[in-house]
Amino acid sequence: MRSDALTTSLIFEANRARGAVRFDVHARDGVTRRGVLHESGSLRVRFPSPEGEGLSGVFVNTAGGVAGGDSFDIEIAAGQGARLTLTTAAAEKVYRAPGAAAQLNIALKVAAGAHLGWLPQETILFDRARVHRRFDIELDEAASLLLCEIVVFGRTAMGERMEQGEFIDRWRLRRGGKLVFAETVRLDGNIGAKLGRSAVAKGGAAIGTALIVPGDEPLIERIREASESFAGEVGISAWNGFAMARFCAQDAARLRADMMAVLARTGAALPRLWLS
């Protein structure tokens, strides 16, 4: 029996998904063009028809989701004056992990005068999912960034909820070479019970973050003007030259609506896939 279990474990490990995407973009005659692109494993990026002067990219995970032991790496550099918006073809699903956690590593670099919009659709964690995610962001002092992430703990519309699992989310933002924001969120063990606490999510099943650079008090006031329309809880503040909005809602649909209302106040153009 022990030999059979070991064999099963080794087969499982050998069949883990691996994927990587690395590319850069640059501005030429006021139009953003893609540079060198590297893809490997089950991760791909596609570039629909250009929208104005900017470039749009859509990530596709041909593995059909993320499972325990999977590893995905993304590295993107936006050159001086480039404009790039990134999203995903669908919500990313993270499935139950009986062994090692999945690893998601994202590195973003934005040069002077460039803008990067990171706007993936939701990440949905199934019960007993385990995932470690890491963002490393380097911005020039004259660069701009809009980074939005939504995490859903179970598909409430399907009567599902994440009870046990592990979610570790590490963000590091450097601007002009200086560390201006560092945060690590860790939820593990009985996540369902923890989300039920008033000081955590008050029973909510969806959380989100929007990081806006540059961000200031006038931007915060514009967003607060829309507060009466929010279906969940939204808090926003600004410091160190950037703004951050936090979201918590009972389900993904309400949080997504709140996120879209906030982004509208920033003047950001949403990816077409968000509107379909």
BALUM-936712 format. One line per field, with one value per atom (N, C-alpha, C): residue number from 1; x, y, z. Coordinates in Angstrom, 2 decimals. Example, Ala and Ser with C-alpha at 12.3 -4.5 7.8 and 13.67 -1.06 7.14 Angstrom:
2
resi	1|1|1|2|2|2
u	13.19|12.30|13.20|12.85|13.67|12.90
v	-5.69|-4.50|-3.30|-2.25|-1.06|0.03
w	7.80|7.80|7.80|7.08|7.14|7.87
***
This chain:
276
resi	1|1|1|2|2|2|3|3|3|4|4|4|5|5|5|6|6|6|7|7|7|8|8|8|9|9|9|10|10|10|11|11|11|12|12|12|13|13|13|14|14|14|15|15|15|16|16|16|17|17|17|18|18|18|19|19|19|20|20|20|21|21|21|22|22|22|23|23|23|24|24|24|25|25|25|26|26|26|27|27|27|28|28|28|29|29|29|30|30|30|31|31|31|32|32|32|33|33|33|34|34|34|35|35|35|36|36|36|37|37|37|38|38|38|39|39|39|40|40|40|41|41|41|42|42|42|43|43|43|44|44|44|45|45|45|46|46|46|47|47|47|48|48|48|49|49|49|50|50|50|51|51|51|52|52|52|53|53|53|54|54|54|55|55|55|56|56|56|57|57|57|58|58|58|59|59|59|60|60|60|61|61|61|62|62|62|63|63|63|64|64|64|65|65|65|66|66|66|67|67|67|68|68|68|69|69|69|70|70|70|71|71|71|72|72|72|73|73|73|74|74|74|75|75|75|76|76|76|77|77|77|78|78|78|79|79|79|80|80|80|81|81|81|82|82|82|83|83|83|84|84|84|85|85|85|86|86|86|87|87|87|88|88|88|89|89|89|90|90|90|91|91|91|92|92|92|93|93|93|94|94|94|95|95|95|96|96|96|97|97|97|98|98|98|99|99|99|100|100|100|101|101|101|102|102|102|103|103|103|104|104|104|105|105|105|106|106|106|107|107|107|108|108|108|109|109|109|110|110|110|111|111|111|112|112|112|113|113|113|114|114|114|115|115|115|116|116|116|117|117|117|118|118|118|119|119|119|120|120|120|121|121|121|122|122|122|123|123|123|124|124|124|125|125|125|126|126|126|127|127|127|128|128|128|129|129|129|130|130|130|131|131|131|132|132|132|133|133|133|134|134|134|135|135|135|136|136|136|137|137|137|138|138|138|139|139|139|140|140|140|141|141|141|142|142|142|143|143|143|144|144|144|145|145|145|146|146|146|147|147|147|148|148|148|149|149|149|150|150|150|151|151|151|152|152|152|153|153|153|154|154|154|155|155|155|156|156|156|157|157|157|158|158|158|159|159|159|160|160|160|161|161|161|162|162|162|163|163|163|164|164|164|165|165|165|166|166|166|167|167|167|168|168|168|169|169|169|170|170|170|171|171|171|172|172|172|173|173|173|174|174|174|175|175|175|176|176|176|177|177|177|178|178|178|179|179|179|180|180|180|181|181|181|182|182|182|183|183|183|184|184|184|185|185|185|186|186|186|187|187|187|188|188|188|189|189|189|190|190|190|191|191|191|192|192|192|193|193|193|194|194|194|195|195|195|196|196|196|197|197|197|198|198|198|199|199|199|200|200|200|201|201|201|202|202|202|203|203|203|204|204|204|205|205|205|206|206|206|207|207|207|208|208|208|209|209|209|210|210|210|211|211|211|212|212|212|213|213|213|214|214|214|215|215|215|216|216|216|217|217|217|218|218|218|219|219|219|220|220|220|221|221|221|222|222|222|223|223|223|224|224|224|225|225|225|226|226|226|227|227|227|228|228|228|229|229|229|230|230|230|231|231|231|232|232|232|233|233|233|234|234|234|235|235|235|236|236|236|237|237|237|238|238|238|239|239|239|240|240|240|241|241|241|242|242|242|243|243|243|244|244|244|245|245|245|246|246|246|247|247|247|248|248|248|249|249|249|250|250|250|251|251|251|252|252|252|253|253|253|254|254|254|255|255|255|256|256|256|257|257|257|258|258|258|259|259|259|260|260|260|261|261|261|262|262|262|263|263|263|264|264|264|265|265|265|266|266|266|267|267|267|268|268|268|269|269|269|270|270|270|271|271|271|272|272|272|273|273|273|274|274|274|275|275|275|276|276|276
u	0.83|0.00|0.87|1.94|2.82|3.46|3.86|4.47|3.48|2.22|1.19|0.97|0.95|0.75|1.90|3.11|4.29|4.26|3.87|3.79|2.76|1.59|0.55|1.05|1.77|2.31|3.30|4.16|5.16|4.50|3.45|2.73|2.06|1.45|0.78|1.79|2.95|3.97|4.47|4.64|5.16|4.17|2.90|1.87|1.42|2.20|1.84|2.05|1.17|1.26|2.35|3.07|4.07|3.80|3.92|3.70|4.46|4.92|5.64|5.41|5.27|5.18|6.09|6.93|7.80|7.75|7.50|7.55|7.73|8.09|8.21|7.44|7.06|6.40|7.12|7.04|7.69|6.85|7.03|6.28|7.12|6.49|7.15|6.19|6.60|5.75|4.40|4.44|3.23|2.33|2.75|1.95|2.73|2.04|2.70|2.78|3.99|4.23|4.82|4.52|5.10|6.54|7.39|8.77|8.94|9.96|10.27|9.29|8.73|7.77|8.28|8.22|8.57|7.39|6.95|5.88|6.36|5.96|6.27|5.18|5.07|4.07|2.66|1.78|0.35|-0.10|0.81|0.42|0.70|-0.31|-0.20|-0.73|-0.32|-0.89|-1.20|-2.37|-2.81|-3.09|-2.90|-3.03|-4.13|-5.33|-6.43|-6.08|-7.02|-6.81|-6.49|-5.50|-5.13|-6.32|-6.37|-7.41|-6.76|-6.86|-6.21|-4.70|-3.99|-2.54|-1.98|-2.82|-2.35|-2.42|-1.89|-1.89|-2.59|-3.41|-4.12|-3.62|-3.48|-3.08|-4.04|-4.26|-5.18|-4.44|-4.37|-3.72|-4.70|-4.17|-4.96|-4.18|-4.82|-4.22|-4.82|-4.07|-4.61|-4.73|-4.22|-4.39|-5.80|-6.58|-7.96|-8.14|-7.10|-7.18|-5.84|-5.83|-4.60|-4.85|-3.94|-4.06|-2.80|-2.85|-1.72|-0.44|0.65|1.93|2.19|1.16|1.36|2.21|2.87|3.72|3.58|3.29|3.14|3.94|4.68|5.52|5.24|5.07|4.82|5.81|6.48|7.40|7.08|6.78|6.38|7.13|7.62|8.29|7.65|7.19|6.62|7.66|8.13|9.16|8.63|9.54|9.20|8.07|7.02|5.90|4.89|5.12|4.20|2.93|1.86|0.58|0.09|-0.10|-0.44|-1.52|-2.56|-3.62|-3.70|-3.74|-3.73|-4.93|-5.49|-6.60|-6.49|-7.50|-7.55|-8.78|-8.71|-9.83|-11.05|-10.82|-11.92|-11.42|-12.32|-11.91|-10.97|-9.92|-8.98|-9.46|-9.52|-10.00|-8.82|-8.77|-7.72|-8.37|-7.98|-8.66|-7.98|-8.64|-8.17|-6.73|-5.91|-4.50|-4.20|-4.08|-3.76|-2.31|-1.44|-0.02|0.48|1.50|2.13|1.19|1.38|0.59|0.99|0.06|0.38|1.16|2.03|2.88|2.57|2.20|1.94|2.87|3.77|4.75|4.61|4.38|4.17|5.18|5.95|6.92|6.57|6.36|5.96|6.97|7.40|8.34|7.82|7.71|7.10|8.04|8.44|9.42|8.75|9.55|9.06|8.05|6.95|5.92|5.06|5.32|4.53|3.37|2.36|1.21|0.93|0.71|0.36|-0.93|-1.90|-3.14|-3.19|-3.21|-3.30|-4.72|-5.58|-7.00|-7.52|-7.00|-7.51|-8.91|-9.63|-10.91|-10.67|-11.73|-11.61|-10.73|-10.11|-9.48|-10.40|-10.86|-11.83|-11.11|-11.17|-10.54|-11.60|-11.40|-12.29|-11.88|-12.77|-12.47|-11.19|-10.34|-9.05|-8.01|-8.25|-7.23|-6.06|-4.89|-3.69|-2.91|-2.68|-1.98|-1.15|0.06|0.94|1.14|0.83|0.97|1.91|2.70|3.68|3.69|3.57|3.71|4.96|5.83|6.99|6.87|6.70|6.40|7.47|8.03|9.02|8.51|8.31|7.83|8.85|9.02|9.72|8.86|9.47|8.70|7.71|7.97|7.07|6.17|6.08|5.22|3.88|2.87|1.56|1.13|0.31|-0.11|-1.53|-2.30|-3.60|-3.60|-3.59|-3.53|-4.72|-5.56|-6.77|-6.80|-7.14|-7.26|-8.51|-9.27|-10.45|-10.24|-10.44|-10.31|-11.64|-12.13|-13.44|-13.24|-13.76|-13.60|-14.83|-14.89|-16.02|-17.08|-17.71|-18.75|-20.09|-20.44|-21.66|-22.91|-22.89|-24.04|-24.30|-23.26|-23.38|-23.55|-23.72|-23.87|-22.57|-21.45|-20.13|-19.47|-18.61|-17.87|-16.53|-15.52|-14.21|-14.18|-13.97|-13.91|-12.48|-11.73|-10.34|-9.42|-8.19|-7.24|-6.13|-5.46|-4.35|-4.23|-4.17|-4.00|-2.99|-1.83|-0.79|-0.53|-0.69|-0.61|0.41|1.54|2.63|2.78|2.68|2.83|3.99|4.85|5.94|5.98|5.89|5.90|7.07|7.90|9.01|8.78|9.01|8.84|10.12|10.72|12.00|13.07|12.97|13.94|13.71|12.72|12.44|11.19|11.25|10.09|9.07|7.88|6.84|5.63|5.53|4.40|4.81|4.51|4.80|3.68|3.13|2.02|2.00|1.69|1.47|0.18|-0.75|-2.01|-1.89|-2.24|-2.18|-3.49|-4.16|-5.35|-5.12|-5.20|-5.02|-5.86|-5.83|-6.64|-8.11|-8.91|-10.35|-10.68|-10.48|-10.68|-12.14|-13.07|-14.49|-14.83|-14.33|-14.59|-13.94|-12.73|-12.03|-12.74|-13.24|-13.96|-15.27|-15.78|-17.01|-16.84|-15.61|-15.36|-15.62|-16.18|-16.51|-15.29|-14.15|-12.95|-12.23|-12.68|-12.03|-12.90|-13.99|-14.85|-16.33|-16.66|-18.05|-18.94|-18.40|-19.16|-19.07|-18.33|-18.19|-17.39|-17.63|-16.93|-16.03|-15.92|-15.11|-14.39|-13.11|-12.32|-11.59|-11.22|-10.53|-9.65|-8.69|-7.77|-7.52|-7.53|-7.15|-6.02|-4.88|-3.71|-3.56|-3.57|-3.60|-2.39|-1.55|-0.36|-0.31|-0.23|-0.24|-1.65|-1.74|-3.03|-2.95|-4.01|-4.00|-5.38|-5.52|-6.78|-7.91|-7.67|-8.77|-9.32|-8.46|-8.94|-9.81|-9.39|-10.16|-11.55|-11.60|-12.89|-13.81|-13.26|-14.09|-14.67|-13.88|-14.36|-15.41|-15.20|-16.16|-17.51|-17.53|-18.81|-19.74|-19.15|-19.97|-20.32|-20.02|-20.15|-21.58|-22.58|-23.97|-24.38|-23.65|-24.00|-23.31|-22.41|-21.66|-22.54|-22.41|-23.19|-22.49|-21.19|-20.42|-19.70|-18.64|-17.84|-16.64|-16.38|-15.25|-14.56|-13.25|-12.47|-11.31|-10.96|-9.87|-9.05|-7.75|-6.85|-5.68|-4.90|-3.73|-2.56|-1.38|-0.14|1.03|2.17|3.38|3.18|2.20|2.02|1.13|0.46|-0.45|-1.72|-2.75|-4.03|-4.33|-5.06|-5.45|-6.90|-7.67|-9.06|-9.18|-9.88|-10.13|-11.61|-11.90|-13.28|-13.59|-14.82|-15.31|-16.81|-17.26|-18.67|-19.12|-20.42|-20.97|-20.74|-20.58|-20.33|-19.55|-19.09|-18.23|-18.95|-20.23|-20.96|-21.04|-21.32|-21.41|-20.05|-19.01|-17.70|-17.24|-17.50|-17.12|-17.81|-19.09|-19.82|-19.19|-18.80|-18.15|-16.80|-16.04|-14.75|-14.91|-15.91|-16.14|-16.55|-17.32|-17.72|-16.51|-15.59|-14.37|-13.49|-13.32|-12.46|-13.01|-14.34|-14.95|-14.55|-14.40|-14.01|-12.55|-11.75|-10.34|-10.14|-11.18|-11.07|-10.48|-10.30|-9.72|-10.71|-10.21|-11.02|-10.97|-12.11|-12.15|-11.89|-11.24|-11.08|-12.45|-12.55|-13.83|-14.36|-13.46|-13.89|-14.61|-14.36|-15.07|-16.53|-16.80|-18.13|-18.99|-18.41|-19.16|-20.00
v	-1.20|0.00|1.26|1.24|2.39|2.65|1.57|1.69|2.29|1.85|2.37|3.86|4.25|5.66|6.51|6.00|6.72|6.87|5.80|5.85|6.88|6.88|7.85|9.26|9.48|10.80|11.26|10.37|10.72|11.03|10.27|10.53|11.90|12.19|13.47|14.62|14.48|15.52|15.71|14.62|14.70|15.34|15.37|15.90|17.31|17.98|19.35|20.30|21.28|22.25|23.28|23.64|24.69|25.67|26.93|27.91|29.19|29.84|31.10|31.98|33.28|34.28|35.43|35.82|36.99|37.81|39.11|39.97|41.42|42.23|43.67|44.40|45.63|46.48|47.82|48.49|49.78|50.68|51.98|52.96|53.38|53.37|53.81|54.71|55.94|56.93|57.07|57.01|57.18|55.97|54.84|53.61|52.52|51.78|50.73|49.44|48.89|47.65|46.61|45.36|44.26|44.02|43.71|43.36|41.85|41.37|39.94|39.23|38.14|37.36|35.94|35.47|34.08|33.43|32.29|31.51|30.08|29.48|28.07|27.42|26.10|25.36|25.74|25.78|25.96|27.41|28.35|29.76|30.48|31.20|31.93|33.35|34.23|35.58|35.92|36.49|36.87|38.38|38.99|40.42|40.73|41.11|41.45|42.70|43.12|44.32|45.51|46.32|47.48|48.40|48.97|49.92|51.29|52.14|53.43|53.25|54.00|53.95|52.88|52.33|51.34|49.92|49.01|47.59|46.80|45.82|44.97|43.54|42.88|41.49|40.67|39.42|38.52|37.22|36.87|35.63|34.47|33.33|32.11|30.97|30.28|29.12|27.87|27.22|26.06|24.83|24.91|23.81|23.76|24.80|24.81|25.18|25.66|26.04|25.83|26.00|25.85|24.82|23.86|22.81|22.78|22.01|21.93|21.54|22.25|21.95|22.63|23.25|23.98|25.22|25.70|26.88|27.73|29.03|29.95|31.23|31.67|32.86|33.84|35.11|36.17|37.31|37.75|38.89|39.84|41.09|42.07|43.37|43.96|45.26|46.20|47.36|48.39|49.49|49.69|50.68|52.09|53.04|54.45|54.85|55.45|55.95|54.91|53.63|52.57|52.55|52.01|51.86|50.43|49.72|48.29|47.97|47.24|46.76|45.25|44.56|43.10|42.57|41.48|40.81|39.31|38.56|37.12|36.77|35.65|35.24|34.85|34.43|34.00|34.08|33.85|33.76|32.57|32.76|31.66|30.84|29.54|28.64|27.91|27.93|27.24|26.09|24.86|23.67|23.10|22.13|21.47|20.96|21.17|20.77|19.80|18.51|17.54|17.60|18.22|18.29|19.72|19.98|21.30|22.37|23.60|24.73|25.12|25.70|26.27|27.56|27.87|29.06|29.98|31.24|32.24|33.42|33.69|34.76|35.77|37.04|38.09|39.21|39.57|40.67|41.69|42.94|44.01|45.16|45.67|46.79|47.83|49.09|50.15|51.35|51.76|52.84|54.21|55.24|56.62|56.89|57.54|57.89|56.75|55.54|54.36|54.14|53.43|53.06|51.58|50.90|49.48|49.28|48.65|48.27|46.76|46.28|44.84|44.59|44.01|43.89|42.49|41.47|40.12|39.95|38.97|38.61|37.85|37.47|36.94|35.69|35.53|34.27|33.57|32.36|31.63|30.47|30.45|29.39|28.37|27.13|26.06|25.56|24.84|24.32|23.48|23.73|23.04|23.41|24.51|25.01|25.58|25.51|26.07|26.82|28.11|28.90|29.99|30.16|31.24|32.16|33.43|34.38|35.51|35.98|37.02|38.06|39.34|40.46|41.24|41.44|42.32|43.39|44.64|45.73|46.81|47.20|48.27|49.37|50.56|51.70|52.83|53.44|54.70|55.76|56.80|57.84|58.52|58.48|59.10|58.07|56.87|55.82|55.83|55.17|55.03|53.57|53.19|51.80|51.73|50.79|50.42|48.91|48.43|46.98|46.56|45.68|45.25|43.73|43.24|41.80|41.52|40.50|40.03|38.56|38.20|36.81|36.37|35.22|34.70|33.37|33.26|32.04|31.15|30.47|29.59|30.26|29.48|30.02|29.99|31.12|31.17|30.92|31.33|31.10|29.62|28.80|27.34|26.65|27.45|26.88|26.36|26.84|26.37|27.44|26.98|27.91|27.27|28.08|27.59|27.54|26.36|26.20|26.05|25.15|24.91|25.23|25.60|25.85|26.79|27.35|28.26|29.28|30.54|31.63|32.60|32.70|33.63|34.56|35.86|36.86|37.93|37.97|38.88|39.95|41.24|42.36|43.23|43.59|44.53|45.54|46.82|47.89|48.82|48.99|49.94|51.03|52.26|53.41|54.23|54.42|55.11|54.38|53.05|52.24|52.11|52.82|52.79|51.96|51.15|50.35|51.28|51.39|52.28|51.52|50.24|49.45|47.99|47.40|45.97|45.39|44.27|43.64|42.15|41.37|39.95|39.55|39.02|38.51|37.00|36.49|35.04|34.57|33.68|33.01|31.52|30.79|29.34|28.65|27.32|26.56|26.69|27.01|27.14|28.53|28.71|30.02|30.47|29.54|29.88|30.56|30.02|30.60|31.97|32.10|33.38|34.46|34.12|35.10|35.53|34.68|35.00|36.04|36.30|37.26|38.69|39.50|40.88|41.67|41.42|42.19|41.70|40.59|40.05|40.33|39.59|39.80|39.83|39.61|39.65|38.72|37.54|36.55|36.69|37.68|37.88|36.76|36.53|35.48|36.03|37.36|37.97|39.18|39.28|40.44|40.96|42.23|42.79|43.95|44.25|45.37|46.07|47.38|48.19|49.11|49.01|49.84|50.84|52.13|53.19|54.10|54.20|55.04|55.92|57.26|57.99|58.10|58.38|58.55|59.63|60.43|61.54|61.76|62.78|63.05|63.41|64.22|64.49|63.22|62.25|60.97|60.25|60.25|59.60|60.22|61.53|62.21|61.85|61.73|61.34|59.95|59.06|57.68|57.66|58.43|58.45|59.02|59.82|60.35|59.24|58.09|56.96|55.98|56.30|55.35|54.86|55.68|55.26|54.13|53.94|52.88|51.55|51.52|50.30|49.24|48.00|46.89|46.22|46.37|45.81|46.91|46.53|47.51|47.91|49.22|49.76|50.81|50.69|51.70|52.12|53.40|53.89|54.92|54.90|55.88|56.09|57.15|57.46|57.82|57.35|57.70|57.33|57.92|57.63|57.81|58.67|58.97|57.99|57.06|56.15|55.99|55.48|55.23|53.74|53.29|51.88|51.78|51.00|50.73|49.27|49.03|47.68|47.37|46.13|45.72|44.44|44.35|43.11|43.03|41.86|41.70|40.27|40.06|38.74|37.78|38.30|37.42|38.19|37.45|38.02|39.08|38.86|39.79|41.18|41.24|42.54|43.21|42.44|43.04|43.54|42.77|43.17|44.49|44.62|45.86|47.04|46.83|47.90|48.25|47.24|47.50|48.32|47.98|48.71|50.15|50.37|51.73|52.57|51.95|52.65|52.95|51.98|52.18|53.27|53.36|54.41|55.79|55.91|57.19|57.53|56.52|56.79|57.16|56.98|57.26|56.11|54.94|53.78|53.16|52.71|51.97|50.49|49.88|48.47|47.59|46.44|45.49|45.04|44.77|44.34|43.08|42.18|40.93|41.16|42.27|42.59|42.94|43.38|43.89|42.89|41.73|40.74|39.84
w	0.00|0.00|0.00|0.79|0.86|-0.50|-1.19|-2.51|-3.51|-3.44|-4.34|-4.09|-2.82|-2.47|-2.97|-2.84|-3.32|-4.84|-5.52|-6.98|-7.43|-6.76|-7.08|-6.86|-5.75|-5.44|-6.50|-6.95|-7.96|-9.30|-9.65|-10.89|-10.82|-9.67|-9.48|-9.65|-9.03|-9.10|-10.52|-11.25|-12.62|-13.58|-13.22|-14.11|-13.72|-12.91|-12.54|-13.71|-13.80|-14.89|-14.60|-15.64|-15.57|-16.70|-16.43|-17.48|-17.20|-18.25|-18.10|-19.31|-19.05|-20.11|-19.75|-20.70|-20.52|-21.81|-21.69|-22.86|-22.45|-23.43|-23.21|-24.30|-24.00|-24.99|-25.02|-26.16|-26.29|-27.19|-27.04|-27.84|-29.04|-30.21|-31.43|-32.19|-32.43|-33.10|-32.39|-31.07|-30.28|-30.18|-30.78|-30.75|-30.03|-29.14|-28.37|-29.18|-29.24|-29.97|-29.03|-29.35|-28.56|-29.00|-28.04|-28.32|-28.33|-27.65|-27.61|-26.67|-27.14|-26.36|-26.16|-24.92|-24.61|-23.90|-24.40|-23.78|-23.58|-22.48|-22.27|-21.44|-21.56|-20.80|-21.19|-20.20|-20.47|-20.40|-20.28|-20.18|-21.50|-21.99|-23.25|-23.05|-23.97|-24.00|-25.44|-25.65|-26.99|-27.01|-28.17|-28.31|-29.32|-28.84|-29.76|-30.56|-31.40|-32.20|-31.30|-31.66|-30.84|-30.60|-29.39|-29.04|-28.90|-29.94|-29.89|-29.97|-29.14|-29.17|-28.24|-27.38|-26.42|-26.96|-26.19|-26.55|-25.45|-25.85|-24.90|-25.01|-23.86|-23.83|-23.00|-23.41|-22.70|-22.40|-21.12|-20.71|-20.83|-21.29|-21.43|-20.78|-19.83|-19.19|-19.82|-20.70|-21.40|-20.51|-19.28|-18.34|-17.78|-18.00|-17.55|-16.09|-15.45|-14.05|-13.38|-12.06|-11.27|-10.19|-10.08|-9.07|-8.21|-7.14|-6.22|-6.91|-6.62|-7.22|-8.54|-9.13|-10.39|-10.14|-11.19|-11.07|-12.33|-12.14|-13.26|-12.98|-13.98|-13.84|-14.97|-14.60|-15.58|-15.32|-16.38|-16.31|-17.46|-17.13|-18.14|-17.91|-18.98|-18.91|-19.92|-19.44|-20.31|-20.46|-21.69|-21.96|-21.92|-22.03|-21.91|-22.86|-22.27|-23.04|-23.50|-23.21|-23.66|-22.82|-23.41|-22.70|-22.92|-21.83|-21.91|-20.89|-21.35|-20.46|-20.57|-19.43|-19.40|-18.64|-19.14|-18.46|-18.72|-18.31|-18.54|-19.35|-20.06|-20.89|-20.06|-18.84|-17.95|-16.52|-15.58|-14.18|-14.01|-13.22|-12.96|-11.78|-11.94|-10.88|-10.26|-8.94|-8.20|-7.44|-7.80|-7.30|-6.04|-5.46|-4.25|-4.44|-3.41|-3.48|-2.34|-2.65|-1.59|-1.14|-1.94|-1.59|-1.56|-2.37|-2.37|-2.91|-2.44|-2.91|-4.32|-5.06|-6.37|-6.16|-7.12|-7.04|-8.22|-7.94|-8.97|-8.73|-9.65|-9.49|-10.62|-10.26|-11.25|-11.00|-12.02|-11.94|-13.01|-12.59|-13.50|-13.39|-14.54|-14.56|-15.53|-15.06|-15.86|-15.89|-17.10|-17.28|-17.26|-17.34|-17.29|-18.41|-18.04|-19.01|-19.48|-19.00|-19.40|-18.44|-18.93|-18.09|-18.26|-17.14|-17.15|-16.38|-17.02|-16.36|-16.21|-14.98|-14.67|-14.17|-15.04|-14.74|-15.05|-14.38|-14.62|-14.08|-14.61|-14.02|-12.71|-12.04|-10.68|-10.58|-9.42|-9.05|-8.06|-8.41|-7.59|-6.89|-5.58|-4.80|-4.38|-4.76|-4.33|-2.94|-2.29|-0.96|-0.98|0.00|0.19|-0.88|-1.58|-2.49|-1.68|-2.28|-1.64|-2.72|-2.48|-3.50|-2.82|-3.33|-2.91|-4.11|-3.94|-5.05|-4.64|-5.61|-5.32|-6.44|-6.06|-6.98|-6.63|-7.61|-7.48|-8.56|-8.15|-9.07|-8.94|-10.08|-10.12|-11.04|-10.47|-11.25|-11.26|-12.42|-12.47|-11.79|-11.26|-10.58|-11.51|-12.82|-13.79|-14.49|-13.95|-14.52|-13.82|-14.43|-13.80|-13.86|-12.88|-12.73|-12.21|-12.75|-12.19|-12.08|-10.86|-10.62|-9.76|-10.32|-9.62|-9.53|-8.35|-8.13|-7.31|-7.74|-7.01|-6.68|-5.42|-4.97|-4.39|-4.86|-4.44|-3.73|-2.53|-1.73|-1.89|-3.04|-3.32|-4.17|-5.04|-5.92|-5.19|-4.58|-3.78|-4.63|-5.90|-6.77|-7.00|-6.81|-6.95|-5.61|-4.56|-3.23|-2.65|-3.18|-2.73|-1.87|-0.98|-0.13|0.25|0.30|0.72|2.24|2.79|4.24|4.72|4.10|4.47|3.29|3.59|2.51|2.95|1.96|2.24|1.11|1.48|0.52|1.08|0.42|0.82|-0.35|-0.12|-1.18|-0.78|-1.48|-1.12|-2.20|-1.81|-2.74|-2.30|-3.28|-3.02|-4.17|-3.83|-4.83|-4.57|-5.59|-5.53|-6.55|-6.13|-7.01|-6.98|-8.13|-8.17|-7.40|-7.34|-6.63|-5.14|-4.60|-3.16|-2.88|-1.85|-1.44|-0.80|-1.42|-0.91|-0.40|-0.73|-0.23|-0.13|1.01|1.23|2.07|1.60|2.32|2.03|3.03|2.85|3.57|2.80|3.36|3.49|4.65|4.86|5.49|4.77|5.27|5.14|6.23|6.14|7.20|7.16|8.11|7.79|8.81|8.65|8.11|6.82|6.20|6.29|6.15|6.23|7.55|8.64|9.96|10.10|9.57|9.67|8.87|7.69|6.90|7.57|8.44|9.14|10.25|10.66|11.74|11.25|12.13|11.76|11.34|12.00|11.70|10.45|9.87|8.67|7.44|7.26|6.08|6.44|7.70|8.16|7.35|7.02|6.27|4.77|4.29|2.85|2.22|0.93|0.20|-0.90|-1.00|-2.05|-1.50|-1.82|-1.44|-2.68|-2.66|-3.81|-3.41|-4.26|-4.04|-5.37|-5.32|-6.48|-6.05|-6.72|-6.44|-7.58|-7.25|-8.25|-8.05|-9.08|-9.01|-10.26|-10.12|-8.86|-8.30|-7.02|-6.36|-5.31|-5.19|-4.25|-3.66|-2.82|-2.15|-3.11|-4.15|-5.11|-5.74|-6.04|-6.59|-5.57|-4.33|-3.27|-3.16|-3.22|-3.10|-4.27|-5.48|-6.63|-6.43|-5.89|-5.66|-4.55|-3.51|-2.40|-2.82|-3.86|-4.36|-4.84|-5.18|-5.67|-4.56|-3.30|-2.20|-1.99|-2.30|-2.08|-3.01|-4.09|-5.04|-4.73|-3.77|-3.49|-2.85|-3.35|-2.81|-1.64|-1.56|-0.45|0.31|1.01|1.75|0.90|0.84|0.08|0.94|1.07|1.78|0.91|0.94|0.09|0.84|0.61|1.21|0.28|0.56|-0.27|0.62|0.24|0.93|0.02|0.28|-0.51|-2.01|-2.38|-3.80|-4.55|-3.85|-4.52|-3.70|-4.33|-3.66|-3.69|-2.69|-2.63|-2.17|-2.92|-2.55|-2.14|-1.04|-0.54|-0.69|-1.08|-1.32|-0.54|-0.06|0.55|0.27|-0.21|-0.55|-0.30|-0.30|-0.04|-1.19|-2.40|-3.55|-4.61|-5.62|-6.65|-7.48|-7.79|-8.64|-8.01|-6.71|-6.04|-5.98|-5.70|-5.62|-6.99|-8.02|-9.39|-9.76|-9.39|-9.68|-8.95|-7.70|-6.94|-7.55|-7.95|-8.57|-9.85|-10.66|-11.90|-11.63|-10.56|-10.20|-9.79|-9.05|-8.63|-9.84|-10.72|-11.88|-12.81|-12.87|-13.69|-13.18|-11.87|-11.28|-11.53|-11.84|-12.15|-13.61|-14.42|-15.85|-16.64|-16.00|-16.67|-17.64|-18.78|-19.75|-19.41|-19.17|-18.80|-20.02|-19.84|-20.94|-21.44|-22.74|-23.32|-22.66|-22.22|-21.62|-20.29|-19.62|-18.38|-18.65|-19.88|-20.21|-20.94|-21.29|-22.06|-21.16
***
